[in-house]
Amino acid sequence: MEAESLGLVREALMMSLVLSAPILSAGLLVGLVISLLQAVTQVQEQTLAFVPKIVAMIVVAILLLGWMGSQLSEFAVRMFGG
């Protein structure tokens, strides 16, 4: 029983990593590009780095919403034995 519970927790954590990875990767990539542009132009404005990252992460989340929903529904079916 304990091993099965640990397996379910591990699977839930892996699912959260898989679902969040594309959104976090988009934020990381946009942040890297903005940081390079700030270093080249020597413009050190904090909001310049923050706003594009948030916009990119929201766009990626909207684009992947269908895939994320299907992954979550498949996971729920596996968890609740349907």
Summary of the structure (lengths in Angstrom):
residues: 82
radius of gyration: 18.0
end to end distance: 19.3
largest distance: 58.8
contacts: 187
relative contact order: 0.14
helix: 89%
strand: 0%
